[in-house]
Amino acid sequence: MTGGNTSEHLSVAMTTESADDVTQTTAAGVPTPPSTLGTEYYFQCVVLVIGIVGTAANALILYALVVSKQHKKQMLIFNQNVVDFCSCLSLIIIRAARLSRIRLSGKAGYWFCMLIMGEAFLWVLTLTSKANIMLITAERYLKIVYATWSKNHLRTWMLWVAIAFAWFSGTLYTSLNAFLTGNFVNGVCYANAYWTSRVAYMIQAFWNILFYYVLMLIVFIFGYWRILLVLRRQARAVGGSNSSQSQSNQMQSNVMKTMILVSALYAICEFSINCLHLLVISGANVTISYDTYLVAQFLSFFYFCANPFIYAVKFDPVKRVLLDLVRRKKPAVNPVAVNTGNRGGTAATGTTRLAQTQQ
């Protein structure tokens, strides 16, 4: 999620400065060349719109989860939407700051560079979101594949620990990466830019791809494949004889289908950016345009905005609350009774009342 200063190569492509043996990547805050200033400006505007739409949509989903009391029943899913909401809000702050071209200086400028302009806070949220999705898959897996064990051993405090772990892991990893490889020099913010060696950068980049994409895909495919098999077996065994069990299975299936779509969206949106980074660290002799990188980055940001629409369409408790909210906003039409017993005067009075009601 770094910016770029070349129209010919991916913004994370590196050039080595032999004078001080420091490897530097192009980074957030580095001025973009004139050939890409227009593209960069429109990109920032589009991402700002994504942030606004995503913030509003995630706020609605959070409201629906609280009203339907699913925030207590589906704690990890609620945490996922909290993270997505904060991610979209941070997109608004970061893009607004870049579009306004704020001049940074002093200690305040340093911290604003490290946390906001350098996207450290956004990276914390991004990695927290990724860890939380894997934890949701694990929770679904235990509750359905090992239903008896989860009823006897899975406790609420364990879910709180899982949520804390997701936030802690994202914060720790991002903090180490941001403060060890970022810098604030002469009012310019360099994020994820300085590495002691190319090998160190390649190890970090490869770890990101392996753990936060490849491993997650394996967890999604294996976990939800096993869950689907168990749900189908339970559906055949129960049939229509046990309505309560059938309803429980249907609720589990609804949650599972929602999370499969969320996981699939993640896999699609993150595919391009991971492929580009893999090409860079592999040393492939391929020229990647800056516009291509922006498209890949746009898809990565789009994930936070599109997620709430999946919950609104597929997750039944949320969908019911949102539909009730829409119905309440529709104007009510009050019927006017007409007394037909007095044809001479009452009918005219009824017509007058109807006209007044329509006004």
DABELFEN-V140513 format. One record per run of one state. SS is the DSSP state (alpha for helix, beta for strand, coil for the rest). FROM is the first residue (numbers start at 1). TO is the last residue. Records with the same first field share a line. If there is no record, write none. Layout:
BEGIN
SS->FROM-TO, FROM-TO
END
This chain:
BEGIN
coil->1-13, 18-21, 26-33, 68-69, 74-74, 101-105, 118-119, 146-146, 154-155, 182-182, 186-187, 191-193, 196-197, 239-242, 283-289, 315-315, 330-345, 359-359
beta->14-17, 22-25, 183-185, 188-190, 194-195
alpha->34-67, 70-73, 75-100, 106-117, 120-145, 147-153, 156-181, 198-238, 243-282, 290-314, 316-329, 346-358
END
